[in-house]
């Protein structure tokens, strides 16, 4: 059987995402995308299935961190779906032999998934709270700084005005004293 290989542009068209998104997902999720002898990526059908699952999870609102943690389960499901070489009779025997175990493990997986989502949600909330806390601290400190500067400016204006008033009063007293002294000396000269 011939393995079908897709170059990144063809893979991006099939998945309806940009090529740079595929490169980003490969890097962030640490996917093992094979390369040809020239170093160019090529995608196999199983790689496309994994990337389709990643795209679906992204569309549901999950972050790449969460998807990365779920990746082993996605890879396992992909392998199970890809094993079509198993005879039908063997599959029927296995399904008859352990129907209870499958349902138990299925509910266990659901519970694990819920716990996982809860952990991811808690981590995300903690990160968001930390970011909000930092932003709020910056905003409050800048507002306090602004108010202090405004207060200092008002006090400085007040002190300048007070200083001007005091100087004017001193000047007026000096002028009054000078004019009083002149009158006093004039009146003595006219008497004498």
C-alpha positions as semicolon CSV with decimal commas, in nm:
position;residue;x (nm);y (nm);z (nm)
1;X;0,000;0,000;0,000
2;X;0,135;0,342;-0,100
3;X;0,152;0,605;0,174
4;X;-0,005;0,935;0,067
5;X;0,200;1,239;0,159
6;X;0,079;1,598;0,162
7;X;0,297;1,906;0,153
8;X;0,212;2,179;0,402
9;X;0,006;2,387;0,157
10;X;-0,210;2,087;0,063
11;X;-0,251;1,989;0,427
12;X;-0,351;2,344;0,518
13;X;-0,614;2,344;0,242
14;X;-0,757;2,013;0,363
15;X;-0,775;2,138;0,721
16;X;-0,884;2,489;0,617
17;X;-0,611;2,661;0,821
18;X;-0,309;2,868;0,721
19;X;0,029;2,693;0,682
20;X;0,183;2,907;0,957
21;X;-0,085;2,773;1,194
22;X;0,024;2,416;1,117
23;X;0,387;2,508;1,184
24;X;0,284;2,678;1,509
25;X;0,080;2,377;1,623
26;X;0,367;2,146;1,536
27;X;0,604;2,351;1,751
28;X;0,371;2,415;2,044
29;X;0,229;2,063;2,063
30;X;0,569;1,907;1,990
31;X;0,423;1,698;1,709
32;X;0,657;1,469;1,523
33;X;0,584;1,573;1,165
34;X;0,823;1,392;0,929
35;X;1,037;1,572;0,674
36;X;1,166;1,471;0,334
37;X;1,529;1,465;0,226
38;X;1,515;1,840;0,153
39;X;1,387;1,912;0,504
40;X;1,033;2,000;0,396
41;X;0,743;1,882;0,610
42;X;0,510;1,621;0,473
43;X;0,187;1,514;0,634
44;X;0,045;1,163;0,633
45;X;-0,321;1,075;0,675
46;X;-0,269;1,001;1,046
47;X;-0,102;1,342;1,093
48;X;-0,402;1,508;0,928
49;X;-0,639;1,318;1,160
50;X;-0,447;1,441;1,464
51;X;-0,449;1,798;1,332
52;X;-0,824;1,773;1,260
53;X;-0,877;1,675;1,624
54;X;-0,660;1,967;1,736
55;X;-0,861;2,204;1,517
56;X;-1,192;2,075;1,660
57;X;-1,065;2,123;2,015
58;X;-0,942;2,475;1,932
59;X;-1,285;2,557;1,787
60;X;-1,441;2,438;2,113
61;X;-1,230;2,698;2,293
62;X;-0,949;2,489;2,438
63;X;-0,602;2,637;2,461
64;X;-0,298;2,465;2,313
65;X;-0,169;2,388;2,666
66;X;-0,480;2,182;2,735
67;X;-0,470;2,016;2,394
68;X;-0,106;1,925;2,450
69;X;-0,200;1,748;2,771
70;X;-0,478;1,561;2,588
71;X;-0,255;1,471;2,293
72;X;-0,158;1,119;2,413
73;X;-0,528;1,029;2,427
74;X;-0,584;1,173;2,081
75;X;-0,289;0,976;1,944
76;X;-0,422;0,657;2,105
77;X;-0,768;0,711;1,957
78;X;-0,612;0,777;1,618
79;X;-0,419;0,450;1,639
80;X;-0,733;0,262;1,738
81;X;-0,927;0,415;1,450
82;X;-0,644;0,341;1,210
83;X;-0,626;-0,030;1,288
84;X;-0,869;-0,153;1,026
85;X;-0,661;-0,461;0,952
86;X;-0,811;-0,642;1,254
87;X;-1,053;-0,913;1,144
88;X;-1,421;-0,839;1,211
89;X;-1,468;-1,168;1,393
90;X;-1,192;-1,080;1,640
91;X;-1,350;-0,740;1,706
92;X;-1,689;-0,898;1,774
93;X;-1,533;-1,151;2,016
94;X;-1,356;-0,877;2,208
95;X;-1,669;-0,663;2,225
96;X;-1,873;-0,958;2,359
97;X;-1,608;-1,055;2,612
98;X;-1,570;-0,722;2,794
99;X;-1,870;-0,493;2,749
100;X;-1,870;-0,383;3,115
101;X;-1,500;-0,294;3,119
102;X;-1,544;-0,066;2,821
103;X;-1,828;0,125;2,981
104;X;-1,636;0,152;3,308
105;X;-1,324;0,275;3,135
106;X;-1,539;0,508;2,925
107;X;-1,692;0,668;3,233
108;X;-1,348;0,673;3,392
109;X;-1,214;0,856;3,089
110;X;-1,502;1,103;3,110
111;X;-1,424;1,160;3,476
112;X;-1,054;1,200;3,399
113;X;-1,138;1,441;3,121
114;X;-1,362;1,644;3,353
115;X;-1,088;1,655;3,617
116;X;-0,841;1,757;3,350
117;X;-1,068;2,035;3,226
118;X;-1,120;2,152;3,583
119;X;-0,742;2,169;3,637
120;X;-0,697;2,357;3,310
121;X;-0,977;2,595;3,404
122;X;-0,827;2,657;3,749
123;X;-0,484;2,723;3,598
124;X;-0,633;2,959;3,342
125;X;-0,828;3,144;3,611
126;X;-0,515;3,175;3,826
127;X;-0,319;3,314;3,532
128;X;-0,598;3,558;3,446
129;X;-0,629;3,667;3,809
130;X;-0,254;3,726;3,827
131;X;-0,263;3,931;3,507
132;X;-0,561;4,133;3,634
133;X;-0,388;4,186;3,968
134;X;-0,075;4,319;3,796
135;X;-0,279;4,547;3,568
136;X;-0,485;4,676;3,859
137;X;-0,171;4,741;4,064
138;X;-0,018;4,937;3,776
139;X;-0,335;5,140;3,723
140;X;-0,380;5,218;4,093
141;X;-0,016;5,316;4,140
142;X;-0,023;5,542;3,834
143;X;-0,347;5,703;3,958
144;X;-0,197;5,756;4,305
145;X;0,117;5,902;4,147
146;X;-0,096;6,136;3,936
147;X;-0,297;6,251;4,239
148;X;0,020;6,312;4,442
149;X;0,175;6,516;4,161
150;X;-0,146;6,717;4,125
151;X;-0,153;6,780;4,501
152;X;0,213;6,889;4,500
153;X;0,144;7,130;4,213
154;X;-0,152;7,282;4,400
155;X;0,055;7,319;4,718
156;X;0,341;7,474;4,521
157;X;0,101;7,726;4,361
158;X;-0,047;7,801;4,702
159;X;0,296;7,858;4,857
160;X;0,401;8,081;4,564
161;X;0,085;8,286;4,605
162;X;0,140;8,307;4,981
163;X;0,502;8,412;4,924
164;X;0,393;8,681;4,676
165;X;0,132;8,808;4,922
166;X;0,389;8,825;5,204
167;X;0,634;9,015;4,981
168;X;0,362;9,257;4,873
169;X;0,269;9,315;5,239
170;X;0,634;9,375;5,328
171;X;0,673;9,615;5,037
172;X;0,358;9,801;5,137
173;X;0,479;9,829;5,498
174;X;0,816;9,951;5,380
175;X;0,653;10,209;5,153
176;X;0,419;10,312;5,433
177;X;0,709;10,343;5,675
178;X;0,911;10,544;5,423
179;X;0,625;10,782;5,350
180;X;0,552;10,820;5,722
181;X;0,919;10,899;5,789
182;X;0,921;11,159;5,510
183;X;0,613;11,330;5,653
184;X;0,764;11,319;6,000
185;X;1,089;11,479;5,883
186;X;0,905;11,737;5,670
187;X;0,689;11,840;5,960
188;X;1,001;11,885;6,184
189;X;1,174;12,096;5,921
190;X;0,872;12,320;5,880
191;X;0,846;12,366;6,261
192;X;1,208;12,442;6,305
